[in-house]
């Protein structure tokens, strides 16, 4: 492979960069390093210096600090799970994998799912922009709808952070739900998190949730379009929906756009433009559609009007 093939590529997507992040995270070196520990092991230093060259870390002699201030990089275990899932997904694709998730690779499902716990902090940071949601979560009365629940990491994290709230998680893959039930039970939250084998397109709940999560990257396009309508019905009046998107970057290189489009197809949801997703939300009846950028991820939030 020549150098031209990776022009414009985010270095974090390079296989050995991802491998270095995963290794440092799983070994506990990442968190110790960010806490100010000196890195003396030769292989640890080689990994860290690769990440400096990739623009992920900065260095001052034997100490390393973050050069990217994004939620993914602040927790070593979360970063390790995300990086490992990225590599496993690439290998699965190389070996003839199909689009989307089939639940056959339990390690991939667990690591992808566990890496999503970082979303809990991101959601909580947005609560002031969603007053009804903030009030319900602070009061411990909120109900959260977690579509594509996977192993339940987001619901578990929210329940641990906000005592009293309850969650309902939907997934269509029995093997994934089995892993999710084990994770929920291990967290001691089986009484607060209900997991259903159900597509969002078959959801019949009416005005039942204060906050909904609809991850477009993992949902086939036709199901996503129908799911937006079902989610409008499912959230309460004055409730909110949060929708992460797999949208091609607007100003980056042709390679970066192609990489995002390719990744979107591998995940199963396919690419979508921000304007398309916003239009779907508005046609379903949502208002106050707003965009947030979380690193390279674009996320929309929208409110079901009261009355």
HELIX and SHEET records of a PDB file:
HELIX    1   1 UNK A    3  UNK A    6  5                                   4    
HELIX    2   2 UNK A   11  UNK A   13  5                                   3    
HELIX    3   3 UNK A   15  UNK A   26  1                                  12    
HELIX    4   4 UNK A   29  UNK A   34  1                                   6    
HELIX    5   5 UNK A   42  UNK A   53  1                                  12    
HELIX    6   6 UNK A   71  UNK A   74  5                                   4    
HELIX    7   7 UNK A   76  UNK A   94  1                                  19    
HELIX    8   8 UNK A  106  UNK A  115  1                                  10    
HELIX    9   9 UNK A  118  UNK A  126  1                                   9    
HELIX   10  10 UNK A  127  UNK A  129  5                                   3    
HELIX   11  11 UNK A  131  UNK A  139  1                                   9    
HELIX   12  12 UNK A  153  UNK A  161  1                                   9    
HELIX   13  13 UNK A  174  UNK A  186  1                                  13    
HELIX   14  14 UNK A  200  UNK A  202  5                                   3    
HELIX   15  15 UNK A  216  UNK A  218  5                                   3    
HELIX   16  16 UNK A  221  UNK A  234  1                                  14    
HELIX   17  17 UNK A  254  UNK A  267  1                                  14    
HELIX   18  18 UNK A  274  UNK A  284  1                                  11    
SHEET    1   A 2 UNK A  57  UNK A  60  0                                        
SHEET    2   A 2 UNK A  63  UNK A  66 -1                                        
SHEET    1   B 7 UNK A 193  UNK A 197  0                                        
SHEET    2   B 7 UNK A 166  UNK A 171  1                                        
SHEET    3   B 7 UNK A 143  UNK A 147  1                                        
SHEET    4   B 7 UNK A 209  UNK A 213  1                                        
SHEET    5   B 7 UNK A 235  UNK A 245  1                                        
SHEET    6   B 7 UNK A 297  UNK A 304 -1                                        
SHEET    7   B 7 UNK A 286  UNK A 294 -1                                        
END                                                                             
